[in-house]
Amino acid sequence: MILLNPGPVNLSARVRQALLQKDLCHREIEFSQLQSRIRNQILQVYNLTSKYWAPILLTGSGTAAVEAMLASLVPRNGRLLIIENGVYGERISKIAQIHGIEFDILHHSWGEPIDFDLLTKFLDSHFEITHLAIVHHETTTGRLNNLEELAQVCYDRNIKILVDAVSSFGGEEINFQAWGITACAATANKCLHGVPGTAFVVCQRAALPSSEIIPRTLYLDLGTYCRYQDEGATPFTQSPQIFYALTEALQELEDSGGWRARHANYAQLAVHVRNGLVSMGISPLLPQEHSSVVLNAYHLPNNFTYEAFHDSLKSQGYIIYAGQGNFAKSIFRVSTMGAISITDMERFLEVVKQMTNS
Ligand SMILES: *Cc1c(COP(=O)(O)O)cnc(C)c1O
């Protein structure tokens, strides 16, 4: 089965094989070494130094990392501005509400670009904003939000940026230093091609809360995780098997040329699919220059409900992904992540062509 959903992804043979290594206790030196290795590998993806940056590993899916980042890094006397232009931005607002974080929302319709005029007007009349949360790649629509421009706006106003990079880390450019990013949440099982179950936050060490502050959450407190992990320990049980797969997946990423090579590979697959679908009269939701290379959304072909289109593709070996909310009946999504090749995409296009011709 070829997974064209945005994670979990098709595993490479070497990552799948890595799951079968020996059992480990998470309080033994072997686990500690494995954890430290993964932390270093995560920093290496974007060439970050451990002096200033802390990679913090959690057991959970991507949302656990996003929730940990928000609950741990916005202080009680801070105020967060959340930019919404899709499901995942709106999820950040729910997280902020649940944890009692003081926040405002800059809402956009799903798929809309960030309205920078509106943003700067808002910030220039709300000096109490200390942090801003943004989804880098809005997987709802495939829109890649403009972090570079956003970074400048925040830098000028001394606002800290917290990024949900769950579906971009490892596949898109994230210029931590130049964009002045404070923290970024991500997961093992999207662009890094690992197994679901481990998520992480890469955080400026200077932004971590001190141990004197009572955290908003016990299990998701990044300060606690970081203090333990810097000592080679872990506050709670982690999954050794998922760690085995993640270290192998990160090694595979490095062996294959790092995030730039992965980005180029995704771009090749995405452009191939886009051109192929357009030639069959299936049009993309967003223009290419606003889209990530990780996932693109398309209008459903005429005469197909999503269910019929999905089920027919599934019976021929391809899993596409539905739209969410208002898009549920009108779009489908195709991701390029995971161990899939241009040949897989060519066959996918062939199958779509036969389905839409008949
Ligand atoms: C996948 C994803 C998440 C996390 O979803 P989980 O189901 O918790 O892994 C968060 N943000 C974005 C942008 C995503 O694509």
The ligand as an SDF file (V2000), in Angstrom:
LIG
                    3D

 15 15  0  0  0  0  0  0  0  0999 V2000
    0.2320   16.1340   11.6690 C   0  0  0  0  0  0  0  0  0  0  0  0
    0.2170   17.5080   12.2170 C   0  0  0  0  0  0  0  0  0  0  0  0
    0.1300   17.7700   13.5900 C   0  0  0  0  0  0  0  0  0  0  0  0
    0.0390   16.7030   14.6320 C   0  0  0  0  0  0  0  0  0  0  0  0
   -0.9110   15.7360   14.4160 O   0  0  0  0  0  0  0  0  0  0  0  0
   -0.8000   14.3660   15.2420 P   0  0  0  0  0  0  0  0  0  0  0  0
   -1.9670   13.5970   14.7480 O   0  0  0  0  0  0  0  0  0  0  0  0
   -0.8440   14.6860   16.6660 O   0  0  0  0  0  0  0  0  0  0  0  0
    0.5210   13.7720   14.8490 O   0  0  0  0  0  0  0  0  0  0  0  0
    0.2300   19.0810   14.0230 C   0  0  0  0  0  0  0  0  0  0  0  0
    0.3900   20.0780   13.1680 N   0  0  0  0  0  0  0  0  0  0  0  0
    0.4820   19.8800   11.8300 C   0  0  0  0  0  0  0  0  0  0  0  0
    0.6940   21.0650   10.9500 C   0  0  0  0  0  0  0  0  0  0  0  0
    0.3920   18.5920   11.3160 C   0  0  0  0  0  0  0  0  0  0  0  0
    0.4820   18.3870    9.9970 O   0  0  0  0  0  0  0  0  0  0  0  0
  1  2  1  0
  2  3  1  0
  2 14  2  0
  3  4  1  0
  3 10  2  0
  4  5  1  0
  5  6  1  0
  6  7  2  0
  6  8  1  0
  6  9  1  0
 10 11  1  0
 11 12  2  0
 12 13  1  0
 12 14  1  0
 14 15  1  0
M  END
$$$$
